[in-house]
Amino acid sequence: MPSAERDIFLVCQENDLTWNITKKLVKKDYALSTCSGIAEALGKVLDAPPALIIVHEPLIKGKTLKLLKDFKRDDLFAHIPVILLAEPEWATHDIDWSSYPVDDYLTTALTTSELANRVALCINRLSRSFDPNPLTRLPGNTSILREIQRVLDTGLDLAICYLDIDNFKAFNDKYGFARGDEALRMTARILSNVVQDFKQEYAFVGHIGGDDFVFVAPAGQVEDACTKIIKSFDAILPSLYDEDARKRGYIASRDRAGKHQSFPLMSVSIAVVINNNRQRRHYGEISEIASQIKKQVKKKAGSNFMINRRQ
């Protein structure tokens, strides 16, 4: 299992139980972050999305129950599985599972191996269902196809946006995969932060793969979204370059033909398709239009976006 799929948030207020669960899972090479409340845990999700969240059953009530339900209804985070941690006797009762926004449950009596196996099974099951990208934990291609088709079927004025990082390959070749991965994670966090602010039912962020992302935003707010994304990207991503490269504004690397060339600092190109009046009905049509727009926007220097508003 990739390292990104071994990060777990444990939400529990009982110190002894927290220590016991942490000890068992760390023994099986999982990385545990502990929180005493659901609000605290969910607040950390944007900065470091875990592979799994474990929540102690007594905490799920009142306002915290609503918080968790809202979290699981959010398209940005629905792919992160939530496991309920309960006492053995609790699990013998008749449970109204419709009132619990969770994907599975564990009991505190499980042995180390049983606990680790149940956690691995839950992560793998949800991964097959939601196909999250192993690096950024954003929904992958299958989820993206499903979500965009769902958006088209609604007939609402929503913007489907394809984002590409310019000069990413040159950066990755120059500084290595570790820094390249951090650039992708930073981009994912920027997109999630911006799109999350809209709090719309159909807001969505996905990672197609490599340096290609997709997000959905309300049509009336997409210009603002693209502007915020570009501003954040241009402010944050240059920090990944060495100081001399930042001052020059470019790096020396090899192009796809293997020739030495100077490459500007990374920027983003965003192609936006607004499906006015349900003119487009299929994902393939949206993808084709976006591809044409992206070719045009990438001809411009620096970070830019372009919107297709064809009636």
C-alpha positions in Angstrom: 0.0 0.0 0.0 1.5 3.4 -1.0 2.7 5.6 1.9 0.0 8.2 1.1 -2.6 5.5 1.8 -1.3 4.9 5.4 -2.2 8.2 6.9 -5.1 8.0 9.4 -6.9 10.6 11.6 -8.0 9.1 14.9 -10.7 11.2 16.6 -11.1 10.2 20.3 -11.2 12.0 23.6 -10.2 9.0 25.8 -6.4 9.1 26.2 -6.0 5.4 27.0 -8.1 4.3 24.0 -6.3 6.7 21.8 -2.9 5.3 22.9 -4.1 1.7 22.5 -5.4 2.2 18.9 -2.4 4.3 17.9 0.0 1.7 19.2 -1.7 -1.1 17.3 -1.8 0.7 14.0 1.7 2.2 14.2 2.9 -1.4 14.8 1.4 -2.2 11.4 3.2 0.8 9.8 0.2 3.2 9.7 0.9 6.9 10.4 -1.6 8.3 13.0 -2.6 11.8 13.7 -4.9 12.2 16.7 -7.6 14.8 17.4 -9.9 15.2 20.3 -12.9 16.5 18.3 -14.5 16.1 14.9 -14.4 19.8 14.1 -10.6 19.8 14.7 -10.1 16.7 12.5 -12.2 18.0 9.6 -10.4 21.3 9.8 -7.1 19.5 9.1 -8.4 17.6 6.1 -7.7 20.4 3.5 -4.1 20.7 4.5 -3.4 16.9 4.8 -6.2 14.6 3.5 -5.8 11.2 5.2 -6.6 7.8 3.8 -9.1 7.2 6.5 -10.8 8.8 9.5 -11.6 6.8 12.6 -14.2 8.4 15.0 -15.1 7.2 18.5 -18.8 6.5 18.6 -19.7 8.7 21.7 -18.5 11.8 19.8 -21.1 11.4 17.0 -24.0 13.4 18.3 -25.7 16.8 18.0 -23.6 19.4 16.2 -20.7 17.0 15.6 -23.1 14.5 13.9 -24.3 17.3 11.5 -20.6 18.2 10.8 -19.8 14.7 9.8 -23.0 14.4 7.7 -22.1 17.6 5.9 -18.5 16.3 5.4 -19.7 13.0 3.8 -22.1 14.9 1.5 -19.3 17.2 0.3 -18.1 16.0 -3.2 -14.6 17.2 -2.3 -14.3 14.8 0.6 -16.8 12.0 0.1 -14.0 9.7 -1.1 -12.3 9.7 2.4 -13.8 6.8 4.4 -15.0 7.2 7.9 -14.9 4.3 10.4 -16.9 4.2 13.6 -15.0 3.0 16.7 -17.4 1.4 19.2 -17.4 -0.8 22.3 -18.1 -4.5 21.6 -21.5 -4.5 23.3 -22.6 -1.4 21.3 -22.2 -3.4 18.1 -24.7 -6.1 19.3 -27.6 -3.7 19.3 -30.0 -2.9 16.5 -28.3 0.0 14.8 -30.1 2.6 12.6 -27.2 2.9 10.1 -28.9 5.6 8.1 -28.2 8.0 11.0 -24.5 7.3 10.9 -22.5 8.9 8.1 -19.8 6.2 8.2 -18.5 3.5 5.9 -17.7 0.8 8.4 -17.2 0.2 12.1 -14.6 -1.4 14.4 -14.8 -2.4 18.0 -12.3 -1.6 20.7 -11.8 -5.3 21.4 -10.1 -6.1 18.1 -6.5 -7.5 18.2 -3.7 -5.6 16.4 -3.9 -7.8 13.3 -7.7 -7.7 13.2 -7.7 -4.0 13.5 -5.0 -3.5 10.8 -6.8 -5.9 8.4 -10.1 -4.2 8.8 -8.5 -0.8 8.2 -6.7 -2.0 5.1 -9.9 -3.6 3.8 -11.9 -0.4 4.2 -9.2 1.7 2.5 -9.0 -0.8 -0.4 -12.7 -1.1 -0.8 -13.2 2.7 -0.9 -10.3 3.1 -3.2 -11.9 0.8 -5.7 -15.1 2.7 -5.4 -13.8 6.3 -5.5 -10.4 5.7 -7.2 -8.5 8.5 -5.3 -5.2 9.6 -6.7 -2.5 8.0 -4.4 -0.5 11.3 -4.2 -3.1 14.0 -3.7 -6.0 11.8 -2.4 -8.4 13.7 -4.8 -10.9 11.7 -6.8 -9.4 10.0 -9.9 -10.5 9.4 -13.4 -13.5 7.1 -12.8 -15.0 9.5 -10.3 -14.2 12.5 -12.6 -16.1 10.9 -15.5 -19.0 10.1 -13.3 -19.1 13.6 -11.7 -18.9 15.5 -14.9 -21.7 13.4 -16.5 -23.8 14.1 -13.3 -23.2 17.8 -13.7 -24.3 17.7 -17.4 -27.4 15.7 -16.5 -28.5 18.4 -14.0 -28.8 21.1 -16.7 -27.6 23.7 -14.2 -25.2 26.5 -15.3 -22.0 25.0 -13.9 -18.5 25.5 -15.2 -16.2 22.5 -15.8 -12.6 23.6 -15.6 -9.4 21.8 -16.7 -6.2 22.9 -15.1 -2.7 22.1 -16.5 0.6 23.1 -14.9 2.9 24.7 -17.4 6.6 23.7 -17.4 6.0 21.1 -14.8 8.1 18.5 -16.6 11.1 20.8 -16.7 10.7 21.5 -13.0 10.4 17.8 -12.2 13.4 16.9 -14.3 15.5 19.6 -12.6 14.6 19.1 -9.0 13.4 15.5 -8.8 10.2 13.6 -8.0 10.0 14.6 -4.4 9.8 18.3 -5.2 7.6 17.6 -8.1 5.2 15.7 -5.9 5.1 18.6 -3.5 4.1 20.9 -6.4 1.2 18.6 -7.2 0.1 18.4 -3.6 0.3 22.2 -3.3 -1.8 22.6 -6.4 -4.4 20.1 -5.1 -4.6 22.1 -1.8 -5.0 25.4 -3.6 -7.9 24.0 -5.8 -9.6 22.4 -2.8 -9.4 25.6 -0.7 -10.8 27.8 -3.4 -13.6 25.5 -4.6 -14.6 24.6 -1.0 -15.4 28.2 -0.4 -18.4 28.0 -2.8 -20.1 25.4 -0.6 -22.2 24.3 -3.5 -23.7 20.8 -3.9 -21.9 20.4 -7.3 -18.5 21.9 -6.3 -15.9 19.2 -7.2 -12.1 18.8 -7.5 -10.4 15.8 -9.2 -6.9 14.8 -10.2 -6.8 13.4 -13.7 -3.1 12.4 -13.3 0.3 14.0 -13.5 -0.1 17.8 -13.7 -3.7 17.7 -14.9 -6.6 18.6 -12.7 -10.3 19.3 -13.1 -12.7 21.2 -10.9 -16.4 22.3 -11.1 -17.7 25.6 -9.9 -20.9 27.7 -10.2 -20.8 29.4 -13.6 -21.4 32.8 -12.1 -18.4 32.5 -9.8 -15.9 30.7 -12.0 -14.0 33.8 -13.0 -13.4 34.6 -9.4 -12.4 31.0 -8.7 -9.8 31.0 -11.6 -8.5 34.4 -10.4 -8.0 33.2 -6.8 -6.4 29.9 -8.0 -3.9 31.8 -10.2 -3.1 34.3 -7.5 -2.5 31.5 -4.9 -0.5 29.4 -7.4 1.8 32.3 -8.5 2.4 33.2 -4.8 3.1 29.8 -3.4 4.7 27.6 -6.1 7.8 29.7 -6.8 8.9 28.8 -3.2 9.8 25.3 -4.5 12.5 26.8 -6.7 16.0 27.5 -5.6 16.6 31.2 -4.9 18.8 31.9 -8.0 16.1 30.4 -10.3 13.4 32.6 -8.6 15.5 35.7 -9.2 16.2 34.8 -12.9 12.6 33.7 -13.5 13.6 30.5 -15.3 15.6 27.3 -15.0 17.9 25.5 -17.4 16.8 22.0 -18.3 16.3 19.6 -21.2 13.2 19.6 -23.5 11.4 16.5 -24.8 14.0 16.2 -27.5 16.8 16.2 -25.0 18.2 19.6 -25.9 19.2 22.2 -23.3 16.7 25.0 -23.0 15.5 27.7 -20.6 12.1 27.2 -19.0 10.0 29.8 -17.2 8.8 29.2 -13.7 5.7 27.0 -13.5 2.4 28.6 -14.2 -1.2 27.3 -14.7 -3.5 27.2 -17.8 -7.2 26.8 -17.1 -9.7 25.9 -19.8 -13.3 26.6 -18.7 -16.4 25.2 -20.4 -19.8 26.5 -19.4 -22.6 24.3 -20.6 -25.2 26.9 -21.4 -28.7 25.7 -22.0 -27.7 22.0 -21.8 -26.0 22.3 -25.2 -23.6 19.6 -24.4 -24.9 16.2 -23.1 -21.8 14.0 -22.9 -18.4 14.1 -21.1 -16.6 13.6 -24.4 -18.0 16.8 -25.9 -16.8 18.8 -22.9 -13.4 17.2 -23.0 -13.0 18.0 -26.7 -13.9 21.6 -26.2 -11.7 22.0 -23.2 -8.8 20.5 -25.2 -9.2 23.2 -27.9 -9.4 26.0 -25.3 -6.3 24.7 -23.5 -4.3 24.9 -26.7 -5.1 28.6 -27.0 -4.6 29.5 -23.3 -1.2 27.7 -23.2 0.1 30.0 -25.9 0.0 32.9 -23.5 2.9 33.5 -21.1 2.3 33.0 -17.4 -0.8 31.9 -15.6 -4.1 32.4 -17.5 -7.6 31.1 -17.9 -10.0 31.1 -20.9 -13.8 30.6 -20.8 -15.9 29.0 -23.5 -19.4 30.6 -23.4 -20.7 29.4 -26.7 -24.5 29.2 -26.9 
